Amino acid sequence: ALPPSFEGGRRTTESLCLKARDMAFAQIGQLMGNDDTADSKEGRRVVADYLKVCLEEYVARGCEAPEWGEPFAPSSSSVGGEEDEKEDRLGNEKVEDEAR
């Protein structure tokens, strides 16, 4: 459900939200392909699942974004509670960054 919008004008909350949604879908399509192949569909699903987790984290942290290009910093109040250190939120095995 969308919040109440400003009466009048063309830049309503709904139109801004729809534009943001459509831009996100277009980016996913550019990254993973817009065709109907199984690989493209699976790629789009994986990206959408990742973004869903990121948006939940964003809301849980008071709508404060992480640094550009960086993951959210670990938090004891992060969505999903404590997570296994060997897997990320999508169940993918984490790879240690040896440059650190």
GUSEKOL-483425 format. One record per residue: chain; x, y, z of N, C-alpha, C in turn. Coordinates in Angstrom, 1 decimal. Each point is the difference from the previous one (the first is absolute). Layout:
% GUSEKOL-483425
<node kette="A" n_u="X" n_v="Y" n_w="Z" ca_u="X" ca_v="Y" ca_w="Z" c_u="X" c_v="Y" c_w="Z"/>
...
% end
This chain:
% GUSEKOL-483425
<node kette="A" n_u="0.8" n_v="-1.2" n_w="0.0" ca_u="-0.8" ca_v="1.2" ca_w="0.0" c_u="0.9" c_v="1.2" c_w="0.0"/>
<node kette="A" n_u="-0.4" n_v="1.0" n_w="-0.8" ca_u="0.7" ca_v="1.2" ca_w="-0.1" c_u="-0.5" c_v="1.0" c_w="1.0"/>
<node kette="A" n_u="0.9" n_v="0.9" n_w="0.5" ca_u="-0.4" ca_v="1.0" ca_w="1.0" c_u="-0.9" c_v="1.0" c_w="-0.7"/>
<node kette="A" n_u="-0.8" n_v="0.8" n_w="0.7" ca_u="-0.8" ca_v="1.1" ca_w="-0.6" c_u="0.9" c_v="0.9" c_w="-0.8"/>
<node kette="A" n_u="-0.5" n_v="0.4" n_w="-1.1" ca_u="0.8" ca_v="0.9" ca_w="-0.9" c_u="-0.5" c_v="1.4" c_w="0.1"/>
<node kette="A" n_u="0.8" n_v="0.9" n_w="-0.5" ca_u="-0.3" ca_v="1.4" ca_w="-0.1" c_u="-1.1" c_v="0.2" c_w="-1.0"/>
<node kette="A" n_u="-1.1" n_v="0.7" n_w="0.3" ca_u="-1.1" ca_v="0.3" ca_w="-0.9" c_u="0.5" c_v="1.0" c_w="-1.1"/>
<node kette="A" n_u="-0.2" n_v="-0.3" n_w="-1.2" ca_u="0.3" ca_v="0.9" ca_w="-1.1" c_u="1.5" c_v="-0.2" c_w="-0.5"/>
<node kette="A" n_u="0.2" n_v="0.5" n_w="-1.1" ca_u="1.4" ca_v="-0.2" ca_w="-0.6" c_u="0.1" c_v="-1.3" c_w="-0.6"/>
<node kette="A" n_u="1.1" n_v="-0.2" n_w="-0.7" ca_u="0.3" ca_v="-1.3" ca_w="-0.7" c_u="1.0" c_v="-0.9" c_w="0.7"/>
<node kette="A" n_u="0.7" n_v="0.6" n_w="0.9" ca_u="1.0" ca_v="-0.8" ca_w="0.8" c_u="-0.5" c_v="-0.5" c_w="1.3"/>
<node kette="A" n_u="-1.0" n_v="-1.0" n_w="-0.2" ca_u="-0.6" ca_v="-0.6" ca_w="1.2" c_u="1.0" c_v="-1.0" c_w="0.5"/>
<node kette="A" n_u="-0.3" n_v="-0.4" n_w="1.3" ca_u="0.8" ca_v="-1.1" ca_w="0.6" c_u="-0.1" c_v="-1.3" c_w="-0.9"/>
<node kette="A" n_u="-1.2" n_v="-0.2" n_w="-0.5" ca_u="-0.2" ca_v="-1.2" ca_w="-0.8" c_u="0.8" c_v="0.0" c_w="-1.3"/>
<node kette="A" n_u="0.0" n_v="1.2" n_w="-0.7" ca_u="0.7" ca_v="0.0" ca_w="-1.2" c_u="1.5" c_v="-0.1" c_w="0.2"/>
<node kette="A" n_u="0.5" n_v="0.6" n_w="1.1" ca_u="1.4" ca_v="-0.1" ca_w="0.3" c_u="0.4" c_v="-1.4" c_w="0.3"/>
<node kette="A" n_u="-0.8" n_v="-0.7" n_w="0.8" ca_u="0.2" ca_v="-1.4" ca_w="0.3" c_u="0.0" c_v="-0.9" c_w="-1.2"/>
<node kette="A" n_u="-1.0" n_v="0.2" n_w="-0.9" ca_u="-0.1" ca_v="-0.8" ca_w="-1.2" c_u="1.3" c_v="0.3" c_w="-0.9"/>
<node kette="A" n_u="0.4" n_v="1.2" n_w="0.0" ca_u="1.2" ca_v="0.3" ca_w="-0.8" c_u="1.3" c_v="-0.7" c_w="0.6"/>
<node kette="A" n_u="0.1" n_v="0.0" n_w="1.3" ca_u="1.1" ca_v="-0.7" ca_w="0.6" c_u="0.0" c_v="-1.5" c_w="-0.2"/>
<node kette="A" n_u="-1.2" n_v="-0.5" n_w="0.1" ca_u="-0.2" ca_v="-1.5" ca_w="-0.2" c_u="0.3" c_v="-0.3" c_w="-1.5"/>
<node kette="A" n_u="-0.5" n_v="0.8" n_w="-0.9" ca_u="0.3" ca_v="-0.3" ca_w="-1.4" c_u="1.5" c_v="0.1" c_w="-0.4"/>
<node kette="A" n_u="0.7" n_v="1.0" n_w="0.7" ca_u="1.4" ca_v="0.1" ca_w="-0.3" c_u="0.8" c_v="-1.2" c_w="0.6"/>
<node kette="A" n_u="-0.5" n_v="-0.5" n_w="1.1" ca_u="0.7" ca_v="-1.2" ca_w="0.6" c_u="-0.2" c_v="-1.2" c_w="-0.9"/>
<node kette="A" n_u="-1.3" n_v="-0.2" n_w="-0.5" ca_u="-0.2" ca_v="-1.1" ca_w="-0.9" c_u="0.8" c_v="0.1" c_w="-1.3"/>
<node kette="A" n_u="0.1" n_v="1.2" n_w="-0.5" ca_u="0.8" ca_v="0.2" ca_w="-1.2" c_u="1.5" c_v="-0.3" c_w="0.2"/>
<node kette="A" n_u="0.5" n_v="0.4" n_w="1.2" ca_u="1.4" ca_v="-0.3" ca_w="0.3" c_u="0.2" c_v="-1.5" c_w="0.1"/>
<node kette="A" n_u="-0.9" n_v="-0.7" n_w="0.7" ca_u="0.1" ca_v="-1.4" ca_w="0.1" c_u="0.0" c_v="-0.7" c_w="-1.4"/>
<node kette="A" n_u="-0.8" n_v="0.5" n_w="-0.8" ca_u="-0.1" ca_v="-0.5" ca_w="-1.4" c_u="1.3" c_v="0.2" c_w="-0.8"/>
<node kette="A" n_u="0.6" n_v="1.2" n_w="0.2" ca_u="1.3" ca_v="0.3" ca_w="-0.7" c_u="1.1" c_v="-0.9" c_w="0.6"/>
<node kette="A" n_u="0.0" n_v="-0.3" n_w="1.3" ca_u="1.0" ca_v="-0.8" ca_w="0.6" c_u="-0.1" c_v="-1.4" c_w="-0.4"/>
<node kette="A" n_u="-1.2" n_v="-0.6" n_w="0.0" ca_u="-0.2" ca_v="-1.4" ca_w="-0.1" c_u="-0.7" c_v="-0.4" c_w="-1.3"/>
<node kette="A" n_u="-0.5" n_v="0.9" n_w="-0.8" ca_u="-0.6" ca_v="-0.3" ca_w="-1.2" c_u="-1.5" c_v="0.0" c_w="0.1"/>
<node kette="A" n_u="-0.7" n_v="0.5" n_w="-1.0" ca_u="-1.5" ca_v="0.1" ca_w="0.1" c_u="-0.7" c_v="-1.2" c_w="-0.8"/>
<node kette="A" n_u="0.8" n_v="-0.9" n_w="-0.5" ca_u="-0.7" ca_v="-1.1" ca_w="-0.8" c_u="-0.6" c_v="-1.0" c_w="0.9"/>
<node kette="A" n_u="-0.7" n_v="-1.0" n_w="-0.6" ca_u="-0.7" ca_v="-1.0" ca_w="0.8" c_u="0.8" c_v="-1.3" c_w="0.2"/>
<node kette="A" n_u="1.3" n_v="0.1" n_w="-0.1" ca_u="0.8" ca_v="-1.3" ca_w="0.2" c_u="0.0" c_v="-0.2" c_w="1.5"/>
<node kette="A" n_u="0.2" n_v="-1.3" n_w="0.4" ca_u="0.0" ca_v="-0.4" ca_w="1.4" c_u="1.2" c_v="0.7" c_w="0.7"/>
<node kette="A" n_u="1.1" n_v="0.2" n_w="-0.6" ca_u="1.2" ca_v="0.7" ca_w="0.6" c_u="-0.3" c_v="1.4" c_w="0.3"/>
<node kette="A" n_u="-0.7" n_v="0.7" n_w="-0.9" ca_u="-0.3" ca_v="1.4" ca_w="0.2" c_u="-1.1" c_v="0.2" c_w="1.1"/>
<node kette="A" n_u="-1.0" n_v="-0.9" n_w="0.0" ca_u="-1.0" ca_v="0.1" ca_w="1.0" c_u="0.6" c_v="-0.3" c_w="1.4"/>
<node kette="A" n_u="0.9" n_v="-1.0" n_w="0.1" ca_u="0.6" ca_v="-0.4" ca_w="1.3" c_u="0.9" c_v="1.2" c_w="0.4"/>
<node kette="A" n_u="0.7" n_v="0.6" n_w="-0.9" ca_u="0.9" ca_v="1.1" ca_w="0.4" c_u="-0.8" c_v="1.1" c_w="0.5"/>
<node kette="A" n_u="-1.1" n_v="0.4" n_w="-0.6" ca_u="-0.9" ca_v="1.0" ca_w="0.4" c_u="-0.6" c_v="-0.3" c_w="1.4"/>
<node kette="A" n_u="-0.3" n_v="-1.2" n_w="0.2" ca_u="-0.6" ca_v="-0.4" ca_w="1.3" c_u="1.1" c_v="0.1" c_w="1.1"/>
<node kette="A" n_u="1.2" n_v="-0.4" n_w="-0.3" ca_u="1.1" ca_v="0.1" ca_w="1.0" c_u="0.2" c_v="1.5" c_w="0.4"/>
<node kette="A" n_u="0.1" n_v="0.9" n_w="-1.0" ca_u="0.2" ca_v="1.4" ca_w="0.2" c_u="-1.1" c_v="0.6" c_w="0.8"/>
<node kette="A" n_u="-1.3" n_v="-0.4" n_w="-0.4" ca_u="-1.2" ca_v="0.5" ca_w="0.7" c_u="0.0" c_v="-0.4" c_w="1.5"/>
<node kette="A" n_u="0.4" n_v="-1.3" n_w="0.2" ca_u="0.1" ca_v="-0.5" ca_w="1.4" c_u="1.0" c_v="0.8" c_w="0.8"/>
<node kette="A" n_u="1.2" n_v="0.2" n_w="-0.6" ca_u="1.0" ca_v="0.8" ca_w="0.7" c_u="-0.5" c_v="1.4" c_w="0.3"/>
<node kette="A" n_u="-0.6" n_v="0.7" n_w="-1.0" ca_u="-0.5" ca_v="1.3" ca_w="0.3" c_u="-1.1" c_v="0.1" c_w="1.0"/>
<node kette="A" n_u="-0.8" n_v="-1.1" n_w="0.1" ca_u="-1.0" ca_v="0.0" ca_w="1.0" c_u="0.6" c_v="-0.1" c_w="1.4"/>
<node kette="A" n_u="1.0" n_v="-0.8" n_w="0.1" ca_u="0.7" ca_v="-0.1" ca_w="1.3" c_u="0.6" c_v="1.4" c_w="0.3"/>
<node kette="A" n_u="0.6" n_v="0.6" n_w="-1.0" ca_u="0.7" ca_v="1.4" ca_w="0.3" c_u="-1.1" c_v="1.0" c_w="0.4"/>
<node kette="A" n_u="-1.1" n_v="0.0" n_w="-0.6" ca_u="-1.1" ca_v="0.9" ca_w="0.3" c_u="-0.5" c_v="-0.2" c_w="1.4"/>
<node kette="A" n_u="-0.1" n_v="-1.3" n_w="0.4" ca_u="-0.4" ca_v="-0.3" ca_w="1.4" c_u="1.0" c_v="0.5" c_w="1.0"/>
<node kette="A" n_u="1.3" n_v="-0.1" n_w="-0.3" ca_u="1.0" ca_v="0.4" ca_w="0.8" c_u="0.0" c_v="1.6" c_w="0.1"/>
<node kette="A" n_u="-0.2" n_v="0.6" n_w="-1.1" ca_u="-0.1" ca_v="1.5" ca_w="-0.1" c_u="-1.1" c_v="0.5" c_w="0.9"/>
<node kette="A" n_u="-1.1" n_v="-0.6" n_w="-0.1" ca_u="-1.2" ca_v="0.4" ca_w="0.9" c_u="0.3" c_v="-0.3" c_w="1.5"/>
<node kette="A" n_u="0.6" n_v="-1.2" n_w="0.2" ca_u="0.3" ca_v="-0.3" ca_w="1.4" c_u="1.1" c_v="0.9" c_w="0.6"/>
<node kette="A" n_u="0.8" n_v="0.6" n_w="-0.8" ca_u="1.0" ca_v="1.0" ca_w="0.5" c_u="-0.4" c_v="1.4" c_w="-0.1"/>
<node kette="A" n_u="-1.3" n_v="0.2" n_w="0.0" ca_u="-0.5" ca_v="1.4" ca_w="0.0" c_u="0.1" c_v="0.7" c_w="-1.3"/>
<node kette="A" n_u="0.0" n_v="-0.7" n_w="-1.1" ca_u="0.2" ca_v="0.5" ca_w="-1.4" c_u="1.3" c_v="0.8" c_w="-0.1"/>
<node kette="A" n_u="1.0" n_v="-0.6" n_w="0.6" ca_u="1.4" ca_v="0.6" ca_w="-0.3" c_u="0.8" c_v="-1.0" c_w="-0.8"/>
<node kette="A" n_u="0.4" n_v="0.5" n_w="-1.1" ca_u="0.7" ca_v="-0.9" ca_w="-1.0" c_u="1.5" c_v="-0.2" c_w="0.4"/>
<node kette="A" n_u="0.6" n_v="-1.1" n_w="-0.4" ca_u="1.4" ca_v="-0.1" ca_w="0.3" c_u="0.8" c_v="0.9" c_w="-1.0"/>
<node kette="A" n_u="1.3" n_v="0.0" n_w="0.2" ca_u="0.9" ca_v="0.7" ca_w="-0.9" c_u="-0.2" c_v="-0.5" c_w="-1.4"/>
<node kette="A" n_u="0.1" n_v="0.9" n_w="-1.0" ca_u="-0.2" ca_v="-0.4" ca_w="-1.4" c_u="0.9" c_v="-1.2" c_w="-0.4"/>
<node kette="A" n_u="-0.6" n_v="-1.0" n_w="-0.5" ca_u="0.7" ca_v="-1.2" ca_w="-0.5" c_u="0.5" c_v="-0.9" c_w="1.1"/>
<node kette="A" n_u="-0.4" n_v="0.2" n_w="1.3" ca_u="0.4" ca_v="-0.8" ca_w="1.1" c_u="-1.2" c_v="-0.7" c_w="0.6"/>
<node kette="A" n_u="0.2" n_v="-1.2" n_w="0.6" ca_u="-1.2" ca_v="-0.7" ca_w="0.7" c_u="-0.3" c_v="0.7" c_w="1.3"/>
<node kette="A" n_u="-1.1" n_v="-0.3" n_w="0.5" ca_u="-0.4" ca_v="0.6" ca_w="1.4" c_u="1.1" c_v="-0.6" c_w="1.0"/>
<node kette="A" n_u="0.3" n_v="0.9" n_w="0.9" ca_u="1.0" ca_v="-0.5" ca_w="1.1" c_u="-0.8" c_v="-1.0" c_w="0.8"/>
<node kette="A" n_u="0.7" n_v="-0.9" n_w="0.6" ca_u="-0.7" ca_v="-1.0" ca_w="0.9" c_u="-0.7" c_v="0.7" c_w="1.2"/>
<node kette="A" n_u="-1.1" n_v="-0.5" n_w="0.3" ca_u="-0.8" ca_v="0.6" ca_w="1.1" c_u="-0.7" c_v="-1.1" c_w="0.8"/>
<node kette="A" n_u="0.0" n_v="0.2" n_w="1.3" ca_u="-0.7" ca_v="-1.1" ca_w="0.8" c_u="-1.5" c_v="0.1" c_w="-0.2"/>
<node kette="A" n_u="-0.5" n_v="1.1" n_w="-0.6" ca_u="-1.5" ca_v="0.2" ca_w="-0.2" c_u="-0.3" c_v="-0.2" c_w="-1.5"/>
<node kette="A" n_u="0.9" n_v="-0.6" n_w="-0.7" ca_u="-0.3" ca_v="-0.2" ca_w="-1.5" c_u="-1.1" c_v="-1.0" c_w="-0.2"/>
<node kette="A" n_u="-0.7" n_v="0.2" n_w="-1.1" ca_u="-1.1" ca_v="-0.9" ca_w="-0.4" c_u="0.5" c_v="-1.5" c_w="0.0"/>
<node kette="A" n_u="-0.8" n_v="-0.8" n_w="0.6" ca_u="0.3" ca_v="-1.4" ca_w="0.0" c_u="0.9" c_v="-0.4" c_w="1.2"/>
<node kette="A" n_u="0.3" n_v="0.9" n_w="0.9" ca_u="0.8" ca_v="-0.3" ca_w="1.1" c_u="1.4" c_v="-0.4" c_w="-0.3"/>
<node kette="A" n_u="0.6" n_v="-0.8" n_w="0.8" ca_u="1.4" ca_v="-0.4" ca_w="-0.3" c_u="0.0" c_v="-1.0" c_w="-1.2"/>
<node kette="A" n_u="1.0" n_v="0.2" n_w="-0.9" ca_u="0.1" ca_v="-0.9" ca_w="-1.1" c_u="1.2" c_v="-0.8" c_w="0.0"/>
<node kette="A" n_u="0.0" n_v="-1.1" n_w="-0.6" ca_u="1.2" ca_v="-0.9" ca_w="-0.1" c_u="1.1" c_v="0.8" c_w="-0.7"/>
<node kette="A" n_u="1.2" n_v="0.0" n_w="0.6" ca_u="1.1" ca_v="0.8" ca_w="-0.5" c_u="0.5" c_v="-0.6" c_w="-1.3"/>
<node kette="A" n_u="-0.3" n_v="-1.2" n_w="-0.3" ca_u="0.5" ca_v="-0.6" ca_w="-1.3" c_u="-0.9" c_v="0.2" c_w="-1.1"/>
<node kette="A" n_u="-1.3" n_v="0.5" n_w="0.2" ca_u="-0.9" ca_v="0.2" ca_w="-1.0" c_u="-0.6" c_v="1.4" c_w="0.0"/>
<node kette="A" n_u="-0.3" n_v="0.6" n_w="-1.1" ca_u="-0.6" ca_v="1.3" ca_w="0.0" c_u="-1.5" c_v="-0.2" c_w="0.1"/>
<node kette="A" n_u="-0.8" n_v="1.1" n_w="-0.1" ca_u="-1.4" ca_v="-0.1" ca_w="0.2" c_u="-0.8" c_v="-0.8" c_w="-1.0"/>
<node kette="A" n_u="0.6" n_v="-0.2" n_w="-1.2" ca_u="-0.6" ca_v="-0.8" ca_w="-1.0" c_u="0.4" c_v="-1.4" c_w="-0.1"/>
<node kette="A" n_u="0.8" n_v="-0.4" n_w="1.1" ca_u="0.4" ca_v="-1.4" ca_w="0.1" c_u="1.3" c_v="-0.3" c_w="-0.9"/>
<node kette="A" n_u="0.6" n_v="1.0" n_w="-0.5" ca_u="1.2" ca_v="-0.2" ca_w="-0.8" c_u="1.2" c_v="0.0" c_w="0.9"/>
<node kette="A" n_u="1.0" n_v="-0.9" n_w="-0.3" ca_u="1.2" ca_v="-0.1" ca_w="0.9" c_u="0.8" c_v="1.3" c_w="-0.1"/>
<node kette="A" n_u="0.4" n_v="0.5" n_w="1.1" ca_u="0.8" ca_v="1.2" ca_w="0.0" c_u="1.4" c_v="-0.3" c_w="-0.3"/>
<node kette="A" n_u="0.6" n_v="0.9" n_w="-0.8" ca_u="1.4" ca_v="-0.1" ca_w="-0.3" c_u="0.8" c_v="1.0" c_w="0.8"/>
<node kette="A" n_u="1.0" n_v="-0.4" n_w="0.6" ca_u="0.8" ca_v="0.9" ca_w="0.8" c_u="0.8" c_v="0.9" c_w="-0.9"/>
<node kette="A" n_u="0.0" n_v="1.3" n_w="0.4" ca_u="0.7" ca_v="1.0" ca_w="-0.8" c_u="1.5" c_v="0.0" c_w="0.5"/>
<node kette="A" n_u="0.9" n_v="-0.6" n_w="-0.8" ca_u="1.3" ca_v="-0.1" ca_w="0.5" c_u="0.8" c_v="1.3" c_w="-0.1"/>
<node kette="A" n_u="-0.6" n_v="1.0" n_w="-0.6" ca_u="0.7" ca_v="1.3" ca_w="-0.1" c_u="0.0" c_v="0.8" c_w="1.3"/>
<node kette="A" n_u="-0.9" n_v="-0.4" n_w="0.9" ca_u="-0.2" ca_v="0.7" ca_w="1.3" c_u="1.0" c_v="-0.4" c_w="1.0"/>
% end
